């Protein structure tokens, strides 16, 4: 589920996985695992820098049809139940989002992953939604689900 908050420039997502919170946390903090699942099926991702610790930073490049797109951010708080980070598409360096991810244990080996991305304006939020973000999120999480089933996470 992806939804735009009608009163704030926020995008929220929620998805349940047949995985433990620890597995989802690792998939979001291990650079090799992250590169395998993030983004649309039509892209390949290369990690350029990755320090998934409180105060650390990250940068990666995704390639689609021979064109590279770079993304970067800082990890503000990294702990097993929550990650707080910034996210910037380098093609729009002024468009910084503050993202929070929560790993909610549902029991029986299931976890709900909730995310919230706060941007600086409704115009920026709506541009993110028009950018194909939904395809990237849905494709990426489908790849992550397959990796969990295959035992890669």
Helices and strands as residue ranges (DSSP letters): E 2-4, E 10-17, H 21-29, H 31-37, E 44-50, E 57-64, E 67-79, E 82-89, G 90-92, E 96-107, E 110-118, H 122-130, H 133-150
